[in-house]
């Protein structure tokens, strides 16, 4: 398996790797855009339900890949080693035209090195690792093994250029995947009352995140409900998680079919830091950002992380426009008090929404998925 050249095949194959649910959404949009430009291609690799529905032949379940945190990853080292071998074997079998890596840097950067050591195949990296936040030393891996870097935040293009890596800003793909709806339309879809305020709980897409965040959010929601019984609560629930393992109050509506719509319709969202903060920004939903992880993982991250905020929406704004309650501050009492003060202050709410509009303008690139598809197809 050493430096095998690309072989011509009747059907051009692209090997694509997405390791979590948000990447599954973006990967599916990209695949559909590529197929629109060239219907005579096929996809193999790793992805979730949406990518599979778009035509991916997936060799591993994406849910098993969703591991985050230093301690947690160490516990799963054997699994990731087995997946690495499986990927290399499948690439050897199908000899793809190109490798497409989407986000998921802990695995994908190691995978890029392994692939280049064994095959002479171009690699496109779509949705950059957040090297500007931490682990900048990984830039050497990108210089050596990545043929094309396509980024979704405008400041990343300049950041890479300053470090002698050519990167292209394509805009954020969520604008391709989202069709705005009125609050009345959303409430009709979700069976909510448009006349009452809606609070969305968004504990994360990974099981370990939900285990940390859901109890906090439920307790905070109970305090808010005691203060105002007219409030409606809806849980944006990723369908890949079995929610029956938690006993939820009957006044919290669980929405697993349209979790993003649950985020879009909210007056205020209580959101685990991650892609959801960007989704909320695009929807114009004010939010409180929380995050909690294993103590040792938190300590290590504090030592290594070089940006002042956890939420991407705040990083893009370059200031804390949405409150962050992290680790020891992620308590039901603090989430409740912060949410209560926002709900009682219309001026504060209006300021948060105005700040979100500024973030939206920075993210828009116009047709990100089509741009990425063109860059990938033209690389061959």
N, C-alpha and C positions, 0 to 999 in steps of 0.2 A: 504493500500500500504506500510506496514512496513516490511522491511527485508524479502521480499518474496524470496524463493530460486529459483535457475534456474530450470526450468522444461524441461524434455526431450520432443522433438517434432520430427515429422517425418522429417522436413527440418530444419536444424540448421540455426538460424537467427543471423546476426550481425547488431547491431545498430550503425550507423556511422554518425558523425556530422562534416560537413565542412561549414564554414560560409562565404567564399569568393572565388573568381575565381581561384586564385592560388591553394588553397586547393582542389578545384574541380578537377583540373588537377592531383594532387598527389593522391587524393582519388580514381579517376578512375583507375590510374595505379595500386594502391594497390588492388582494387577490382578484377581487371583482374588477378593479380598475385595470389591472394587467390583462385579464381575460377580455375586457372590452377592447383593448388595443391589439391583442393577439389571442384569439380563441383557441389557437392550436398549441396550447401549452398545458402542462399539468404540474401539480404541486405535491411534494412529499415533505415530511418533517414532523414537527411537534406543534400542536395547537389545540384549541378547545372546540366547543360545539359550533360556534359561528364560523370558524375557519373550516371545520369539517363540512358544514353545510355549503360553504363556498367552493368545495372541491378538494380539500386537503386530505391526503392519505396520511393520517397521523400514526406515528409509531409508539407514542407514549401518551398517557393521560396527563393533561395539563394540571389537573388538581394536585397530582403528586409532586409537581414541580414547584408549587407555591410555598416555598419555605423561606423565611426571612429571619435575620438575626444571626450573630456569630455562633452562639451555642447551638441554636436550632440546626444550622447548616452542618456543623460538626457531627451532630447525631445522624445526619442523613448522607454522610460521605460515601458509604458503600452504594447507596442507591444512585447517586450522581455519577459515580464511577461506572456503574453498569449502563446508565443511560448514555454516557460518553462513548462507550464501546459500541453500543447499539447504533448510535448516530454515525460513527465512522464506518461501520459495516454497511449500513444502508446507503451512505454516500458512495462507497466502493461499488455497490451493486447497481445503483441507478445512474452514476456519473452525471450529476446535474450540470446545467449550464452555469448556474450561479448559486451561491449561498446567500440567504437573506436572514440576518439576525435582527430581531426586534427587541430592543430594551434588554432587560434581564441580564445585567452585566456580569454578575458573579459567575454564572454558567457560560454565557455566550462569549465572553472574552477568552476564557480558557478554551472554549470550543474552537474559536477562531485560530488560536495557536496550534491546536492539535490538527485541525483541518489543513492548514498551510504546510505543516510538517509532513503531511501525507499526500496531499493532492495539489495540483496546479489549477485551482478553480477560483475565480474572482469572488470576493466577499463584499457585500453591501451591508452596512450597519445602519438601521433605521431606528430613530429615537435614541439619541446618544446616552451612554452612561453619564451620570452626573459627576464627571471628574472635577468640574469646577467647585463641587461641594466637598469632595473628599477623594482620596486615592488618586491624586493627580499623576502619580508615578505610572499609572496604567497607560498614560499617553504613549509610552514607548511601544506598548503592545499594538495600539491603534496605528501608529506610524509604520510598524513592521508588517502587520498582517491584514489590515483593513484597506480595501481598494477604494471604497466609496463611503463617506460618512454623510448621512442625511439627517438634519437636526430640525426640531420642532419649536425651539425657542430662539428668538432673534439674536439674543446676546451670545449664543453658543457659536455662531459662525465666526464672529470676531475673536472669541476666546480661542478657538482652534487655530485660526489664522496666525494669531500671535505665537502659537506654539508649532508653527510650520506644518499644520495639517489642513488640507483643503476640505472644507465642509460646506454644505449647501443648506440654507434655510428654506424649508418648504411650507411652513405654516403648521398649525395644529390640526390633526385629522378629525378631531371631534366636531369641527365645523362641517365636515362632509357627512358625518354620521347622525347629525341632529337636525330635526325639523321642528322649529318652534311651534308651540301650541298655547292657546289662551288658558288662563286659569280655569275657566268654565269647562273647556274641553278636557283638561287634565283631570278635573274633579269628577266629571262624568265617567271618564275612563276608569278611574280608580275608586269610584263609588264614595266620594267625599263630598262634604258640604262646602260649596264655594263661598258661602257667607261667613264661615268661621275660619280662624287662623289655623294653619297647618304647620306642625313641627315634624321634621324628618330626622330619623335616627339612621346613621350610616356607619356601622361599626367596622367596616372593612370587608375585603373579599377573601382574605385568608382565614382559615379556621383558627390559627393561633391569635390573630388579631381580634376576631370576634370573641374568643374566650376572655381576652383581656378587657375589651371595651364594652361589650354588651351589658354586663351587670352595672357598670358605671352609668351608662346612658339610660337604662331602665329606671334606676333610682333617681337620677336627675329629672327624668320625665315625670315620675310620680310626684315630685316636689312641685314641678311646674303645674301639673294638673290640679293639685290641691290648692294652688294659688288662683288658677283660672280654669274652671270646669268646662268652659266652652272650647278649649284647645283640642285639636285633633292630632293624633300621633300616628305616624306611619313609618314602618321599618323598611328601608331599602335593602332587600335580602338577596344576595347572590344565589342563584338557583343551584349552584354546585355544593352548597352546604345543607346538611340535614338540620333544619331548624326545630325539629321535634325534640331534640335533646335539651332544649331550654323550655321552661314553663314561663310563657309570656302573659302579661295581663291582657284581659279581653278588650281593653280600650286601646291597645296598640295593634294597628292593622299591619299585617305582614304582606309585603308586595314583592314577590319573586319573579313575576312575569315581566313587569316594567319597573325595575328598580331605579333606573335613571329618571323616569317620569315622576317617581316619588320624590326625588331630589329636586326636580324642576318646579314642582308645584308648591314647594314649601315657602312659608314666610321666613323661616329660620331653619337651618340644618345643623345638627350636631354630628360632625364628620371626622372619621379617622384620617389622619394625614396620609396622603397618597394621591392617586389619580383623581379621586373624587373631589378634591379641593379645586382642581382645574375644571372639572365638569360643573361644579356649582358656580364657579366664576363665569363660565360660558352661559349658564342658564340665568345668571344674575341673582343667584340665591345667596343672601348673607349667611355666614356660617361661623361656628366656633370649632376650631381645629383641636382635636385631642390625639394623644398617642401614648401608649404604654408598652414597654417590652421587658424582657428579662433584665434584671439589675446589672449583670455583667455586660450584656449587650449594650445597655444604655451607657454604662461607664466608658466602654471602648468607643462608642460612637461620639461621645462628648470630647474625647481626646482627639479623634481623627477628623471630625466634621469641621469644615472651615467656613460654612455659611451661618448667618445669625438666626435663620428661621427654619422650621420644619416644613411648613406648608408652601408648596410651589407658588401659590397665589401671592404669598407675601414675598417670596424670593423675587418674583417678577416685578412686583411693585417696589421692591427695595425698601420696604418698611412694613410694619405690622398693621395691615389694614383689616385683617380678620384676627380675632383673639386666638392665641395658642395656649393650651393647657396641656403640658407634657409631663410624663412620668409622675413624680410626686404631686404635681399640681393637677393631674387628671383625676379629680375626685368628684363624686356626685354633688357635693356641696358647692364646689367652685364652678362646675358646669352649670348647675342650677342658678347660682347667683349671677353669673355672667349672662346667661340667657335671659333671665328675668329683667336685668337692667336694660338689655337691648330691646326687649319686647315692650317695655314701658317708656321707651324714649324714641319717638318717631324721627326726631332729628338725627339721632345716632344711626338709625336704620337707613335713612335717606343717604347719609354720608357713606355708609358701607356700600350701598348700591351704586352710588356715583363712582366710588373707587373701583368697583368691579367692572364698570364700563371701560375704564381706562386700561385695565388688564386685558379685556377682550380685544381692544384695538391693537395692543401689542402682539397678541397671539395670531391674529388673522393673517393668513398668507394667501388664501384663495385656492381651493382645489388641491389640498395637500396630497391626497391619495393618488390623483391623476399625475401630479408632478413626480411623485416617487416612482410610480409605475413607469413613466417615461425614462427617468434616469436609470432605472434598473434594466429596462429592455434595451436601452442604447449602450449600456456598458459592454454588452456581448460583442 
